[in-house]
Amino acid sequence: MPEPRSGEPGLPTPRTAAEFVRGIVEGDRSTLGRAITLVESSRPDHGHLAQDILSSLPPSGDTSLRVGITGVPGVGKSSFIESLGCALCERGHKVAVLAVDPSSAVSGGSILGDKTRMEKLSRHPRAFIRPSPSSCHPGGVARKSRETLLLCEAAGYDLILVETVGVGQGEVEVHSMVDCFVLLVLAGAGDELQGIKKGIMELADLVVITKADGDNLLRAQSARNEMERVLHILSHDLPNWSVPALLASVQRGETLDAVWSQVGDFIQSGRDSGYFTDRRRRQILDWVHFLVREELRTSFERDAHVRAERPKVEKELLEGTVSHLRAVRRLLEGFRYPPA
């Protein structure tokens, strides 16, 4: 008789890092979900346990594939990911979707409705969907998305799809954590192509024109032609790789097959040239730098001197009795060199 897994009746909820790692490696979704919650938590005790879990995970190597998918709201990211994810699951892959929901800049809340928008994929036994709030993080990716990605890989998910908010220039954040970056563009975009920032275009490994079906097919083809002219003048870091502009429709499965085939070609070219390995190495460095910045920011905000001095400095700023530079200097000097 098989032993019950973590989170199932008859087995206690995991409490130690070792218990969490065991459940994650055995593929228990409940344990994986709890571990991600710990990673995303702002509580110090949760943070310590989460770091112990992450430090104890077995090496994932480069057997998994990480694909970032971005595009403006309304481009059809969720529909595209669900259709693609279901097709890949049917091919035998284990697919994890890290879907980042926009957080309100006013209340800080988010809808976290991706499991509703990807209802079919969420029910697939080989899929795992984790909606996470962006917490207004400028990169459009949840602050702990990198750690969540590692947890999913340890759980045996060989394809990780990262859906981002699609907020603009900050999408460089997702590019620094995936192997292939896919930009979705609205079919029939026409003049709207001018609104796509050059920075995002330069990051894209593939461009996909969505909703290319029915009455919109001709407009989609026109948008692709225009996009190809734009891509022609942009260079890519991968030698001899020309970023393709593809048509896709969730109603036409063969178009999704063509997109995934291009993803495969890109990854294979990257492996053959060493670009794939170099990109992963750069991402490790980017991650460390990111964590250092986050740790410094957190330490600054929790510092006793800063917390005591900030209200005074802000009051003086509003009264116009201190300059911006002087205000910054006072806070930083107290943080770096606290009074004896």
N, C-alpha and C positions, 0 to 999 in steps of 0.2 A: 504494500500500500504506500503510495507516494507521500512524502512528508509535506505537511502544509507549508506554504510559503509565507513570508513576512506579510502581516496585514490581513491574513485570512483567519477565519475562526480556528481557535486551537493553538495559535502562536502569538505571543505578546508583541506589542508594537516595538520595533527596534529602538534602542536607547543609546547604544554605544556605536562608535564609528565602525567597529568590526561587524556588528549586526547589520548596520546600514549597507556596508560594502557587500556583505554576503547576499542580502536581498536584491541589491542592484545587479550584481553579476549574474544572479539566477534569473533575472528578467522580471522581477515582481514590480508591476507598475505602481502599486500602492506605496512601496518603499521608495521607488524612484521619485514619485510625487512628493512624498514627505521630505526627501533629501533636498529637492529643489526649493521647497518652502523654507527650509533652514538656510539655504544659500541666499535666498532673497530677503530673509528677515533682517531687520535692523537691530535686533536684540544682541548684545555682546555674547551672551551664553550660546545663542544659536550660531553666531558667527564662529566661535571657537570650535564647536562640534562640526560645523560645515567644513572648516579648514582641515580638521582631522580626517573627515571622510574623503575629501579631495586628495589629501596627501597619501591616503591608503589605497586609492584606486589602482588597479593594474594598468600598465602602460597600454595606450590604445594604438600606438604606432600610426601608420598612415593608411590603414585598411578601410577606414570610413571615408565618405565623401561629404563635404560641407558645401551647400549651395545657398547663396543669398539671393533673395528675390525682392525687388523693390519696384516702386512705381507710385504715381500720385493716387490719392484716394479715388475710388471709382473705376480704376483701370481693370479691376477684376482679379486682384492678387489671390484672394481666398478661393475663388472658383477655379482659377488656374492651378493652384497648389492642390486643391482637393482632387481634381481630375487627374493630375499628374501623379499625385501620391497614391491614389487607388490603383492606377495602372502599374506603378512600380511595385506595390505590395503584391499584386497578382503575379508579378514576375518572380516573386520569392524574396524581395528585399524587405528589410525591416526599416520603416520610415518614421522618423521623429520630426515633428513640426514645432518650431519655436516661433510662436505667433505673438508679436509685440503689439499691444493695444495702446493707442494714444491716451495719455493721462491728462486730465484737466489741469490747466495752469492755475485755475482758481481754487478748485477743491482738492486737487491731487488724485481724484478718483478716476477709474477707467471702467469700461463696460465689460471687458474680458469675455466677449461673445464669440470667439473663434470656434469653439466646439459646436455652437449653434449654427454658425455659417458653414462649417465643414462637417455637417451631421453624418454624412455617409462615411467619410474617412475616419471620423472619431469612433465609429463602431467597428472598424476593421481590426481583427485580432493582431495584425502585424504593424499597426500604427499607434503612435503616441502623440497626442497634441497637448502642448503646454502653452496656454495664453499667459502672458506676463505683462504687467503695466510698464510703460516706458519710463514712468516717474519723471516725465518732462526731460529725460536725458537727451542732450542735443543731437546725439548720433542716431536717434530713431530706434535704438536697440536698448533693451532692458539692461540696467547696469551690471547685472550678474549673468548675462547671456552666455558669456564664455564658459563660466563654471557649469552652467546648465548643459551646455554642449558636451562637455567632458563626461558628465554624469550619464547622458544619453548614450554616448559611445561605449561607456563601460557596461551599459545595460544591453549591448549587442545591436544597437541601431546603426546600420551601416550607411544609411543616407540621412543626413540632417538638413532639413530645409528651414531657413531662417527668413521669416516674413517680417519686413520692417515697415515702420509707419509711413515712410515716403515723404519726408519733410524737407528734402532739398540737399544742400551742400554737406550737411552732417552725415550723409550716408557713407562717408569714408569710414565710419565706425564699423559697419558690417563688412566692408571690403577687407578690413584688417583681421577678420576671423573666419573667412570662408575660402574655399578653393576655387569657386567659380561664382561670379557676380552677374546676375541676370537682371536687366532693366526691362520692365514692361511698359509699353507705350500704348495709349488709346488708339484704337482703329479710327481712321478718318481724322487724325490729329491736325493735319494741314498746318495752319499757322501756329497751332499750339506747340509745334516742335521748337519754335523759337524760345519757348518758355522753359525748355529743358536746359538746366545749367550745364555749362561745358565741363565742370568738374565731375559731374556724375557720368557724363558721356565718356570721359576719359577713363573712368574706373570700370566701365562695363566690359565684360568678356563676351556677352551675347546680348542682343537687343531683340525683343519679341513684340510684335504688333498684335494686340489681343482683339478678341471679338471679330475675327476675320471670317464672317459667314453671312449668309442671307443678303439683305439689301446693303449691308455694310462692307461686303467683300471688295467692291471696287475702290471704296475709300481707303480700305486697309492696304490694298495693293499700291495705291498712290502714296500713302504714308510711308510704305516700305521703300519705294523708289527714292523719296526725298531723304529718308534716313540713310540709305546706302550712300548717297552723295555726301552727307555729313560725315559718315564713318570713314569714308575714303581718305579724308584729309587728316584723320587722327591716327597716331601710331600706338602700338601696344607693346607692353614689356616683353611678351612672349615672342621670340623671333619668328618671323614668317607667319604670324597669326593675324588674319584679317577678321575683325569683328563682324559676324554676320547679322543681318536683319532678317528675321523670320516671321512668318504669319502663323498665328495659332488661334484655335477655336476649341472651346470645351465640347462643342457639338461634333467636332471632327477629330476622332482619336488619332488619325494618321499625322495630323499636324503636331500633336504633342509628342508622338514618336520621333518626328523629325527634330524637334527641339532637344529632346533627350539625347538623340544621336549626336547632335552638335556639342552638347555638354561632354559626352564621352570623347569626342574627337579632341576637344580642348584639353581635357584632363590627360589623355594619352600623349598629346604633343608636349604637355608640361612635364610629364614623367620622363619622356625620352630625352628632353633637353636639360633636365635638372631644374627647370623652373618651378615645378611643383614643390620639390624639397626646399628650394631657396625661399619660396613664398611662405611655407610653413615656419621656417626658421625666423623670417622677418616678423611673422605674427607673434611668435614667442616673445621677441624683444618688445614689440608694440604692447603686448599684454603686460609685461613687467613694468614698462613705463606708465601705462595706464593705472596699474595698481598702486604704484608709488604716488602718482598724483592724487588718486582717491584717498590713500592713507593720509597724505599731508593735509588734504582738505578736511577730512574727518577729524584729524587731530587738532587742526586749527579751530574748527567750530566747537569742539568740546573743551578747548583749553580754558582754564579758570580765568586767566587774565583777560583773554579775548572776550569771554562772556560778560565780565564785569566792565570792561572798557568800551565795548561796542555801543551800548545805549548812550554813553556820554559823547562819543565821537559822532554818532548819528545825529544827536541833538545839535551839536556844534555845526555840523554840515548843513543842517536845515536852517540854522540861524545865520549861516554865512560867516562864522567866526573862525573857520579852519578850512584850508584848501583840501582838495581831494587827495593830492599827493601826500600832504602832511597827515591826513587821516589814515591813509594806508600805512605810512611809515610808523605811526604810533601803535597800530594794531600788530604789525609784523615785528617791531622791535620788542614789544612785550611778549610776543609769542616765542621769539628766538632767544631773547635774553630776559627771562622773567625776573622781576625785582626780587632781591634777596629777602 
